[in-house]
Amino acid sequence: MKVLVATEKPFAAVAVNGIRQVIEDAGYKLALLEKYASKQELLNAVADADAIIIRSDIVDQEVLDAAKNLKIVVRAGAGYDNIDLEASKAKGVVAQNTPGQNSNAVAELVFGMTVMAVRNMYNGTSGTELKGKKLGIHAFGQVGRNVARIAKGFEMEVSALDPYCPDEVITAAGVTPIHSVEELYSGNQFVSLHIPATAETKKSVGYDLITRLPKNGVLINTARKEVIDEEGLAKALEERPDIKYVADIKPDTAEELKAKFGDRVFFTPKKMGAQTAEANINAGIAAAHQIVAFFRDGINRFQVNK
């Protein structure tokens, strides 16, 4: 059984060592493809792989066609829009993610960017505090729950919208359930986005929602750039000079937004939410354990293409 770790952005060495131990202790062979420069390198490497561990690497129809022996691909992280789910299902390949392994890292970044925003990007002018302010969490999954936990430390008032999460779960976390997206945005000075990029959510956050934010509103996006209607965002920022937008996902129109709105917008140079040593290690080793559990016991708890 051959397990391939295919990572254009490699795992930390300690994570690779942990993955190797899990895989080899199970009696499987581990192969590494790191910092590859072309898709052809990936296609060659997957040819005889039974399982693949990836990060932000793309597993599309071409990769699946090249991987004749492939039975499972695991995305080391929560998001999985870099895997063609329909194509993998059609090929009989199980696709999994590793939810929760990088959620604290992403949640901490939310507040790193939020504090920077309310302190005016540390430009020397007087800012504001988070204590007593209202935070709305758009999707109450693992990251959202960690955001709520940290927000409590800032003594913020926290509410959340998630139609797939029971009210009692949200309430048990000391968070107020919200039942309409309009109410979430109009009732919170700060809104933190954690929705996935799906056909339903792409470009769903635009002018109408953003302009509902109260005075000095801040929208924080550590989810996906695709959920933002960038034209609507620009229009909202134009009409509401009090609003700020900070994101862990560089928009397609980043240069124009930065040129026009300056310190009212901020984008990390690349997606950095999970870029901590701890998240890197946790997600990689979790992926290895899930592969072993799948082959040994048929466990597919984290399958995302059922």
Secondary structure as a PSIPRED ss2 file (coil, helix, strand):
# PSIPRED VFORMAT (PSIPRED V4.0)

   1 M C   1.000  0.000  0.000
   2 K E   0.000  0.000  1.000
   3 V E   0.000  0.000  1.000
   4 L E   0.000  0.000  1.000
   5 V E   0.000  0.000  1.000
   6 A E   0.000  0.000  1.000
   7 T E   0.000  0.000  1.000
   8 E C   1.000  0.000  0.000
   9 K C   1.000  0.000  0.000
  10 P C   1.000  0.000  0.000
  11 F C   1.000  0.000  0.000
  12 A C   1.000  0.000  0.000
  13 A H   0.000  1.000  0.000
  14 V H   0.000  1.000  0.000
  15 A H   0.000  1.000  0.000
  16 V H   0.000  1.000  0.000
  17 N H   0.000  1.000  0.000
  18 G H   0.000  1.000  0.000
  19 I H   0.000  1.000  0.000
  20 R H   0.000  1.000  0.000
  21 Q H   0.000  1.000  0.000
  22 V H   0.000  1.000  0.000
  23 I H   0.000  1.000  0.000
  24 E H   0.000  1.000  0.000
  25 D H   0.000  1.000  0.000
  26 A C   1.000  0.000  0.000
  27 G C   1.000  0.000  0.000
  28 Y C   1.000  0.000  0.000
  29 K E   0.000  0.000  1.000
  30 L E   0.000  0.000  1.000
  31 A E   0.000  0.000  1.000
  32 L E   0.000  0.000  1.000
  33 L E   0.000  0.000  1.000
  34 E E   0.000  0.000  1.000
  35 K C   1.000  0.000  0.000
  36 Y C   1.000  0.000  0.000
  37 A C   1.000  0.000  0.000
  38 S C   1.000  0.000  0.000
  39 K H   0.000  1.000  0.000
  40 Q H   0.000  1.000  0.000
  41 E H   0.000  1.000  0.000
  42 L H   0.000  1.000  0.000
  43 L H   0.000  1.000  0.000
  44 N H   0.000  1.000  0.000
  45 A H   0.000  1.000  0.000
  46 V H   0.000  1.000  0.000
  47 A C   1.000  0.000  0.000
  48 D C   1.000  0.000  0.000
  49 A C   1.000  0.000  0.000
  50 D C   1.000  0.000  0.000
  51 A E   0.000  0.000  1.000
  52 I E   0.000  0.000  1.000
  53 I E   0.000  0.000  1.000
  54 I E   0.000  0.000  1.000
  55 R C   1.000  0.000  0.000
  56 S C   1.000  0.000  0.000
  57 D C   1.000  0.000  0.000
  58 I C   1.000  0.000  0.000
  59 V E   0.000  0.000  1.000
  60 D C   1.000  0.000  0.000
  61 Q H   0.000  1.000  0.000
  62 E H   0.000  1.000  0.000
  63 V H   0.000  1.000  0.000
  64 L H   0.000  1.000  0.000
  65 D H   0.000  1.000  0.000
  66 A H   0.000  1.000  0.000
  67 A C   1.000  0.000  0.000
  68 K C   1.000  0.000  0.000
  69 N C   1.000  0.000  0.000
  70 L C   1.000  0.000  0.000
  71 K C   1.000  0.000  0.000
  72 I E   0.000  0.000  1.000
  73 V E   0.000  0.000  1.000
  74 V E   0.000  0.000  1.000
  75 R E   0.000  0.000  1.000
  76 A C   1.000  0.000  0.000
  77 G C   1.000  0.000  0.000
  78 A C   1.000  0.000  0.000
  79 G C   1.000  0.000  0.000
  80 Y C   1.000  0.000  0.000
  81 D C   1.000  0.000  0.000
  82 N C   1.000  0.000  0.000
  83 I E   0.000  0.000  1.000
  84 D C   1.000  0.000  0.000
  85 L H   0.000  1.000  0.000
  86 E H   0.000  1.000  0.000
  87 A H   0.000  1.000  0.000
  88 S H   0.000  1.000  0.000
  89 K H   0.000  1.000  0.000
  90 A H   0.000  1.000  0.000
  91 K C   1.000  0.000  0.000
  92 G C   1.000  0.000  0.000
  93 V C   1.000  0.000  0.000
  94 V E   0.000  0.000  1.000
  95 A E   0.000  0.000  1.000
  96 Q E   0.000  0.000  1.000
  97 N E   0.000  0.000  1.000
  98 T C   1.000  0.000  0.000
  99 P C   1.000  0.000  0.000
 100 G C   1.000  0.000  0.000
 101 Q C   1.000  0.000  0.000
 102 N C   1.000  0.000  0.000
 103 S H   0.000  1.000  0.000
 104 N H   0.000  1.000  0.000
 105 A H   0.000  1.000  0.000
 106 V H   0.000  1.000  0.000
 107 A H   0.000  1.000  0.000
 108 E H   0.000  1.000  0.000
 109 L H   0.000  1.000  0.000
 110 V H   0.000  1.000  0.000
 111 F H   0.000  1.000  0.000
 112 G H   0.000  1.000  0.000
 113 M H   0.000  1.000  0.000
 114 T H   0.000  1.000  0.000
 115 V H   0.000  1.000  0.000
 116 M H   0.000  1.000  0.000
 117 A H   0.000  1.000  0.000
 118 V H   0.000  1.000  0.000
 119 R C   1.000  0.000  0.000
 120 N H   0.000  1.000  0.000
 121 M H   0.000  1.000  0.000
 122 Y H   0.000  1.000  0.000
 123 N C   1.000  0.000  0.000
 124 G C   1.000  0.000  0.000
 125 T C   1.000  0.000  0.000
 126 S C   1.000  0.000  0.000
 127 G C   1.000  0.000  0.000
 128 T C   1.000  0.000  0.000
 129 E C   1.000  0.000  0.000
 130 L C   1.000  0.000  0.000
 131 K C   1.000  0.000  0.000
 132 G C   1.000  0.000  0.000
 133 K C   1.000  0.000  0.000
 134 K E   0.000  0.000  1.000
 135 L E   0.000  0.000  1.000
 136 G E   0.000  0.000  1.000
 137 I E   0.000  0.000  1.000
 138 H E   0.000  0.000  1.000
 139 A C   1.000  0.000  0.000
 140 F C   1.000  0.000  0.000
 141 G C   1.000  0.000  0.000
 142 Q H   0.000  1.000  0.000
 143 V H   0.000  1.000  0.000
 144 G H   0.000  1.000  0.000
 145 R H   0.000  1.000  0.000
 146 N H   0.000  1.000  0.000
 147 V H   0.000  1.000  0.000
 148 A H   0.000  1.000  0.000
 149 R H   0.000  1.000  0.000
 150 I H   0.000  1.000  0.000
 151 A H   0.000  1.000  0.000
 152 K H   0.000  1.000  0.000
 153 G H   0.000  1.000  0.000
 154 F C   1.000  0.000  0.000
 155 E C   1.000  0.000  0.000
 156 M C   1.000  0.000  0.000
 157 E E   0.000  0.000  1.000
 158 V E   0.000  0.000  1.000
 159 S E   0.000  0.000  1.000
 160 A E   0.000  0.000  1.000
 161 L E   0.000  0.000  1.000
 162 D C   1.000  0.000  0.000
 163 P C   1.000  0.000  0.000
 164 Y C   1.000  0.000  0.000
 165 C C   1.000  0.000  0.000
 166 P C   1.000  0.000  0.000
 167 D H   0.000  1.000  0.000
 168 E H   0.000  1.000  0.000
 169 V H   0.000  1.000  0.000
 170 I H   0.000  1.000  0.000
 171 T H   0.000  1.000  0.000
 172 A H   0.000  1.000  0.000
 173 A C   1.000  0.000  0.000
 174 G C   1.000  0.000  0.000
 175 V C   1.000  0.000  0.000
 176 T E   0.000  0.000  1.000
 177 P E   0.000  0.000  1.000
 178 I E   0.000  0.000  1.000
 179 H C   1.000  0.000  0.000
 180 S C   1.000  0.000  0.000
 181 V H   0.000  1.000  0.000
 182 E H   0.000  1.000  0.000
 183 E H   0.000  1.000  0.000
 184 L H   0.000  1.000  0.000
 185 Y H   0.000  1.000  0.000
 186 S H   0.000  1.000  0.000
 187 G C   1.000  0.000  0.000
 188 N C   1.000  0.000  0.000
 189 Q C   1.000  0.000  0.000
 190 F E   0.000  0.000  1.000
 191 V E   0.000  0.000  1.000
 192 S E   0.000  0.000  1.000
 193 L E   0.000  0.000  1.000
 194 H C   1.000  0.000  0.000
 195 I C   1.000  0.000  0.000
 196 P C   1.000  0.000  0.000
 197 A C   1.000  0.000  0.000
 198 T C   1.000  0.000  0.000
 199 A C   1.000  0.000  0.000
 200 E C   1.000  0.000  0.000
 201 T C   1.000  0.000  0.000
 202 K C   1.000  0.000  0.000
 203 K C   1.000  0.000  0.000
 204 S C   1.000  0.000  0.000
 205 V E   0.000  0.000  1.000
 206 G C   1.000  0.000  0.000
 207 Y H   0.000  1.000  0.000
 208 D H   0.000  1.000  0.000
 209 L H   0.000  1.000  0.000
 210 I H   0.000  1.000  0.000
 211 T C   1.000  0.000  0.000
 212 R C   1.000  0.000  0.000
 213 L C   1.000  0.000  0.000
 214 P C   1.000  0.000  0.000
 215 K C   1.000  0.000  0.000
 216 N C   1.000  0.000  0.000
 217 G C   1.000  0.000  0.000
 218 V E   0.000  0.000  1.000
 219 L E   0.000  0.000  1.000
 220 I E   0.000  0.000  1.000
 221 N E   0.000  0.000  1.000
 222 T C   1.000  0.000  0.000
 223 A C   1.000  0.000  0.000
 224 R C   1.000  0.000  0.000
 225 K H   0.000  1.000  0.000
 226 E H   0.000  1.000  0.000
 227 V H   0.000  1.000  0.000
 228 I E   0.000  0.000  1.000
 229 D C   1.000  0.000  0.000
 230 E H   0.000  1.000  0.000
 231 E H   0.000  1.000  0.000
 232 G H   0.000  1.000  0.000
 233 L H   0.000  1.000  0.000
 234 A H   0.000  1.000  0.000
 235 K H   0.000  1.000  0.000
 236 A H   0.000  1.000  0.000
 237 L H   0.000  1.000  0.000
 238 E H   0.000  1.000  0.000
 239 E H   0.000  1.000  0.000
 240 R C   1.000  0.000  0.000
 241 P C   1.000  0.000  0.000
 242 D C   1.000  0.000  0.000
 243 I C   1.000  0.000  0.000
 244 K E   0.000  0.000  1.000
 245 Y E   0.000  0.000  1.000
 246 V E   0.000  0.000  1.000
 247 A E   0.000  0.000  1.000
 248 D C   1.000  0.000  0.000
 249 I C   1.000  0.000  0.000
 250 K C   1.000  0.000  0.000
 251 P C   1.000  0.000  0.000
 252 D C   1.000  0.000  0.000
 253 T C   1.000  0.000  0.000
 254 A H   0.000  1.000  0.000
 255 E H   0.000  1.000  0.000
 256 E H   0.000  1.000  0.000
 257 L H   0.000  1.000  0.000
 258 K H   0.000  1.000  0.000
 259 A H   0.000  1.000  0.000
 260 K H   0.000  1.000  0.000
 261 F H   0.000  1.000  0.000
 262 G H   0.000  1.000  0.000
 263 D H   0.000  1.000  0.000
 264 R H   0.000  1.000  0.000
 265 V E   0.000  0.000  1.000
 266 F E   0.000  0.000  1.000
 267 F E   0.000  0.000  1.000
 268 T C   1.000  0.000  0.000
 269 P C   1.000  0.000  0.000
 270 K C   1.000  0.000  0.000
 271 K C   1.000  0.000  0.000
 272 M C   1.000  0.000  0.000
 273 G C   1.000  0.000  0.000
 274 A C   1.000  0.000  0.000
 275 Q C   1.000  0.000  0.000
 276 T C   1.000  0.000  0.000
 277 A H   0.000  1.000  0.000
 278 E H   0.000  1.000  0.000
 279 A H   0.000  1.000  0.000
 280 N H   0.000  1.000  0.000
 281 I H   0.000  1.000  0.000
 282 N H   0.000  1.000  0.000
 283 A H   0.000  1.000  0.000
 284 G H   0.000  1.000  0.000
 285 I H   0.000  1.000  0.000
 286 A H   0.000  1.000  0.000
 287 A H   0.000  1.000  0.000
 288 A H   0.000  1.000  0.000
 289 H H   0.000  1.000  0.000
 290 Q H   0.000  1.000  0.000
 291 I H   0.000  1.000  0.000
 292 V H   0.000  1.000  0.000
 293 A H   0.000  1.000  0.000
 294 F H   0.000  1.000  0.000
 295 F H   0.000  1.000  0.000
 296 R H   0.000  1.000  0.000
 297 D H   0.000  1.000  0.000
 298 G C   1.000  0.000  0.000
 299 I C   1.000  0.000  0.000
 300 N C   1.000  0.000  0.000
 301 R C   1.000  0.000  0.000
 302 F C   1.000  0.000  0.000
 303 Q E   0.000  0.000  1.000
 304 V C   1.000  0.000  0.000
 305 N C   1.000  0.000  0.000
 306 K C   1.000  0.000  0.000
